[in-house]
Amino acid sequence: MLPVCLLTLTTLVFLKGFCSPVDLTLEGAWKGWKEIHAKDYLEEEETFRRMVWEKNLWRIEQHNLEAAQGKHSFQLAMNHLGDLTDEEFNQMLNGFHPDRAGQYEKGVASFQKSATRETPKQVDWRTKGYVTPVKDQGHCGACWAFSATGALEGLLFKKTGKLVSLSEQNLMDCSWNLGNEGCHGGYITQALEYVRENGGINSEHDYPYQEKEESKCRYNPETRVANCTSFVRIQPESEGALEQAVGTVGPVSLAVDARSYQFHFYKSGIFAHNSCSHHVSHAMLAVGYGTAQEGGKAINYWILKNSWSEKWGEQGYMRLVKGVDNHCGVANQACYPIM
């Protein structure tokens, strides 16, 4: 349930642009959606959430009509986040902080595109055992921590052959002095820097996720399961460098512009939309890339793991168009840990 102050402000802003009464023909669909996703509202909140849900449903249906006419390469669907306005969604779930220009010019390795480096035509690290099941950050802007653990989990598997789910809560509670702010956002690079300075990170089992930051760091060095000695920054804005890193290193942390409702309700297909800018706001994990035949032509795509549960996208994943003007800023803030 949302904080009352946030709900009140958001309600006022939202209702200015959407004052229609609820659609009674959707009563059964609304009740069914609430039941499926275990939604329960206070009486004074119910109508507002219903109106938000209806607006989102209408936008989804309009998009899918256009997709059926060949105007889009991807489809949308109502999901468990359908009662959030765009503003709430972006405030609560998109918590990635971009590194400042020149922040890591000294002492941090850079991965540059090479004319001689060979990479596979397609790769999917999920099939090779590098990737843990899709997680759910809930109503908490900790995407930065989920992206960082995803890259560390891949590194750990590469080094040891063991796939262990690592603790986002450990990063959220213990890296404040490096500039991370728990559910209010953070830096992937500073999460990795914390692990380096701390000498390790706990597992999800030993330090479970709470969907909120705790006031006390509970890291236990005796149950450390992974570590990193540094991280590597991938050449910014270069999808060629990103492809070489993903193809030869393993899963890579990155960020994209995830502010549009098309992104919020993505369901399937290859995501490409003019609403996507290079202003990155949400951290994800690149776990591969491939090519699909669409409309008689080949379209390249990235395979991105999200942290909005398996109810979102293609069982928690997105295929984002690859090689088209660095779409959604996918190559702007990519990095990976090393050991």
C-alpha positions in Angstrom: 0.0 0.0 0.0 1.3 3.5 -0.9 2.2 6.1 1.7 -0.8 8.5 2.2 1.2 11.6 1.3 2.4 10.1 -2.0 -1.1 8.8 -2.8 -2.7 12.2 -2.2 -0.3 14.1 -4.3 -0.4 11.5 -7.1 -4.2 11.4 -7.0 -4.5 15.1 -7.5 -2.1 15.1 -10.4 -3.6 12.1 -12.0 -7.2 13.2 -11.7 -6.5 16.4 -13.5 -6.0 14.5 -16.7 -8.4 11.6 -16.2 -11.8 12.4 -14.6 -14.0 9.9 -16.2 -16.1 7.6 -14.0 -15.2 4.0 -13.8 -16.4 1.7 -16.6 -19.0 -0.7 -15.1 -18.5 -3.2 -17.9 -15.0 -3.9 -16.5 -16.3 -4.8 -13.1 -15.6 -8.5 -13.5 -12.1 -7.9 -15.0 -11.2 -5.5 -12.2 -12.3 -8.0 -9.5 -10.5 -10.8 -11.2 -7.3 -8.8 -11.5 -7.4 -7.8 -7.8 -7.9 -11.5 -6.9 -5.1 -12.8 -9.0 -2.6 -10.2 -7.6 -3.9 -10.2 -4.1 -4.8 -6.5 -4.2 -6.7 -4.9 -1.3 -7.4 -1.2 -0.9 -8.8 1.2 1.6 -12.3 2.3 0.7 -11.1 5.9 -0.2 -8.3 4.5 -2.4 -10.3 1.9 -4.4 -11.9 4.2 -6.9 -8.6 6.0 -7.7 -6.8 2.7 -8.2 -9.6 1.4 -10.4 -9.3 4.5 -12.6 -5.5 4.1 -12.9 -6.0 0.5 -13.8 -8.6 1.3 -16.4 -6.5 4.0 -18.1 -3.5 1.6 -18.2 -5.8 -1.1 -19.7 -7.1 1.2 -22.3 -3.5 2.2 -23.3 -2.5 -1.4 -23.5 -5.4 -2.3 -25.7 -4.7 0.6 -28.1 -1.1 -0.3 -28.4 -1.9 -4.0 -29.2 -4.4 -2.9 -31.8 -1.6 -0.9 -33.5 0.7 -3.9 -33.1 -1.8 -6.1 -34.9 -1.7 -3.6 -37.8 2.1 -3.9 -38.0 2.9 -0.6 -36.3 4.9 -2.1 -33.4 7.2 -5.1 -33.0 6.1 -5.9 -29.4 2.9 -6.5 -27.4 1.8 -5.2 -24.0 -0.3 -6.8 -21.3 -1.8 -5.9 -18.0 0.4 -7.1 -15.1 0.7 -6.9 -11.3 1.8 -3.2 -11.6 -1.3 -2.0 -13.3 -2.7 0.1 -10.5 0.4 2.5 -10.6 0.5 5.8 -12.4 3.5 6.4 -14.6 4.8 8.8 -12.0 4.5 6.3 -9.1 6.0 3.6 -11.2 9.1 5.6 -12.1 9.5 7.0 -8.6 9.3 3.6 -6.9 10.8 1.1 -9.3 13.3 3.0 -11.5 16.1 3.7 -9.0 19.3 3.6 -11.1 21.8 6.5 -10.6 24.1 7.0 -13.6 27.8 7.4 -12.9 29.0 11.0 -13.2 31.2 11.9 -16.2 34.9 11.2 -15.4 34.0 9.5 -12.1 36.1 6.4 -12.8 38.8 7.7 -15.2 41.6 6.5 -12.9 42.1 3.1 -11.5 39.2 1.4 -13.3 39.7 -0.8 -16.4 37.9 -0.1 -19.6 36.6 -2.6 -22.1 37.0 -1.2 -25.6 35.6 -2.6 -28.9 38.3 -4.6 -30.7 38.5 -5.3 -34.5 40.2 -8.6 -33.8 38.1 -10.0 -30.9 35.8 -12.8 -32.0 32.4 -13.2 -30.6 29.6 -15.7 -31.1 26.7 -14.8 -33.4 24.3 -15.4 -30.6 24.6 -16.3 -26.9 22.3 -17.0 -24.0 24.0 -17.4 -20.6 20.8 -18.8 -19.1 21.3 -22.0 -21.0 24.9 -22.3 -19.7 23.9 -22.0 -16.0 25.1 -18.5 -15.3 21.7 -16.9 -14.4 19.6 -17.3 -11.3 15.7 -17.3 -11.5 14.0 -13.9 -12.0 13.6 -11.9 -8.8 11.1 -9.3 -7.7 12.2 -5.9 -6.3 8.6 -5.0 -5.3 7.8 -1.4 -4.7 11.4 -0.5 -4.0 13.9 1.3 -6.3 16.6 -1.3 -5.7 17.1 -2.3 -9.4 20.8 -1.2 -9.1 21.3 -3.9 -6.4 19.6 -6.6 -8.4 21.7 -5.8 -11.5 24.9 -5.9 -9.5 24.1 -9.3 -7.9 23.2 -10.7 -11.3 26.6 -9.9 -12.7 28.3 -11.2 -9.5 26.3 -14.4 -9.7 27.5 -15.0 -13.2 31.1 -14.3 -12.2 30.8 -16.7 -9.3 29.5 -19.4 -11.6 32.2 -18.8 -14.1 34.9 -19.2 -11.4 33.4 -22.0 -9.3 30.7 -23.7 -11.3 28.3 -22.9 -8.5 25.2 -20.8 -9.1 24.2 -19.0 -5.9 21.6 -16.3 -5.4 23.3 -13.3 -3.8 21.9 -10.8 -1.4 20.5 -7.5 -2.7 19.6 -6.6 0.9 23.2 -6.9 1.8 24.1 -4.2 -0.8 21.1 -2.0 0.2 21.8 -2.0 3.9 25.6 -1.7 3.8 26.7 0.6 1.0 25.2 3.9 2.1 28.6 5.4 2.7 29.4 4.9 -1.1 26.4 6.9 -2.2 23.7 4.2 -2.5 20.3 4.9 -1.0 18.5 1.6 -0.6 15.0 1.7 -2.1 15.6 5.3 -3.2 18.2 4.4 -5.8 21.9 3.6 -6.2 24.8 2.9 -8.5 25.7 -0.5 -9.8 29.4 0.5 -9.8 29.2 1.5 -6.1 27.5 -1.7 -5.2 30.4 -3.6 -6.8 32.9 -1.2 -5.1 31.2 -2.1 -1.7 31.8 -5.8 -2.4 35.4 -5.1 -3.2 36.0 -3.0 -0.1 34.0 -5.3 2.1 35.8 -8.4 1.0 32.6 -10.2 0.1 28.8 -10.5 -0.1 26.3 -12.9 1.6 23.9 -15.1 -0.1 20.1 -14.5 -0.5 19.5 -17.4 1.9 21.7 -15.9 4.6 20.6 -12.3 4.1 17.1 -12.3 2.6 15.4 -9.5 0.7 13.0 -7.3 2.7 11.8 -4.8 0.1 13.0 -2.0 2.3 16.3 -0.8 3.5 17.2 -1.7 7.1 18.9 0.7 9.5 21.6 -1.8 10.4 24.1 -3.7 8.2 24.0 -7.4 9.0 26.8 -8.7 6.8 28.4 -11.8 8.2 32.0 -12.4 6.9 31.8 -16.0 8.1 29.1 -16.8 5.5 30.6 -14.9 2.6 29.9 -16.6 -0.7 31.3 -14.3 -3.4 33.7 -11.5 -3.9 35.2 -9.3 -6.6 38.5 -7.4 -6.9 37.3 -4.7 -9.2 34.9 -3.9 -12.1 35.3 -3.0 -15.7 33.6 -0.2 -17.5 32.4 -1.0 -21.0 33.1 1.7 -23.7 30.1 4.0 -23.4 27.5 4.2 -26.2 29.2 1.4 -28.1 26.9 -1.6 -28.7 29.8 -3.2 -30.5 31.8 -3.2 -27.3 28.8 -4.3 -25.3 28.3 -7.3 -27.6 31.9 -8.3 -27.3 31.7 -8.1 -23.5 28.4 -10.1 -23.2 29.6 -12.6 -25.8 33.0 -13.3 -24.2 32.7 -12.4 -20.5 29.2 -13.4 -19.3 26.2 -11.5 -17.9 26.8 -7.7 -17.9 25.1 -5.0 -15.7 23.6 -2.1 -17.6 20.8 0.5 -17.5 18.1 1.6 -19.9 15.4 4.2 -20.2 12.4 2.5 -18.6 10.1 5.5 -18.0 7.4 4.9 -20.6 4.2 2.9 -20.0 5.2 0.8 -23.1 8.1 -0.4 -21.0 6.1 -0.8 -17.9 3.6 -3.2 -19.6 5.9 -4.9 -22.0 4.8 -8.5 -22.6 6.5 -10.0 -25.6 8.3 -9.3 -28.9 11.3 -7.1 -29.6 11.0 -3.8 -27.8 11.6 -0.8 -30.0 9.8 2.5 -29.4 10.4 6.2 -30.1 9.5 7.0 -26.5 12.8 5.5 -25.4 15.6 8.0 -25.0 19.2 7.7 -23.9 18.4 9.0 -20.4 18.8 5.8 -18.5 16.8 5.2 -15.3 16.5 1.5 -14.6 19.2 -1.2 -14.1 18.9 -4.6 -15.7 21.2 -7.5 -16.7 22.2 -8.4 -20.2 22.3 -12.2 -20.4 22.7 -12.6 -24.1 21.7 -11.5 -27.6 20.3 -13.1 -30.7 18.4 -12.6 -34.0 14.8 -13.2 -34.9 12.9 -13.1 -38.2 10.2 -10.5 -38.2 8.2 -9.6 -41.3 10.7 -11.3 -43.6 13.7 -9.6 -42.2 16.3 -10.3 -39.4 16.1 -8.2 -36.3 18.9 -8.3 -33.7 18.0 -8.1 -30.0 19.5 -8.1 -26.5 18.2 -10.5 -23.9 17.7 -8.4 -20.7 16.8 -9.9 -17.3 14.6 -7.6 -15.2 13.7 -7.6 -11.5 9.9 -7.0 -11.7 9.0 -10.7 -11.3 8.1 -13.4 -13.9 4.7 -11.7 -14.3 6.4 -9.0 -16.4 7.6 -9.4 -19.9 8.7 -12.8 -21.3 8.8 -14.6 -18.0 10.7 -11.7 -16.5 12.9 -11.0 -19.5 12.8 -8.5 -22.4 14.1 -8.6 -25.9 15.4 -5.1 -26.7 16.2 -4.2 -30.3 20.0 -4.3 -30.8 22.2 -2.3 -33.1 19.7 0.5 -33.7 21.1 3.8 -32.4 21.9 2.4 -28.9 18.2 2.1 -28.2 17.1 3.1 -24.8 20.7 4.0 -23.9 21.5 0.3 -23.4 25.2 0.7 -23.9 25.6 4.0 -21.9 26.4 2.6 -18.4 27.4 -1.1 -18.8 30.0 -2.8 -16.5 30.9 -6.1 -15.1 32.9 -7.3 -12.0 36.2 -9.2 -12.1 37.8 -11.5 -9.6 
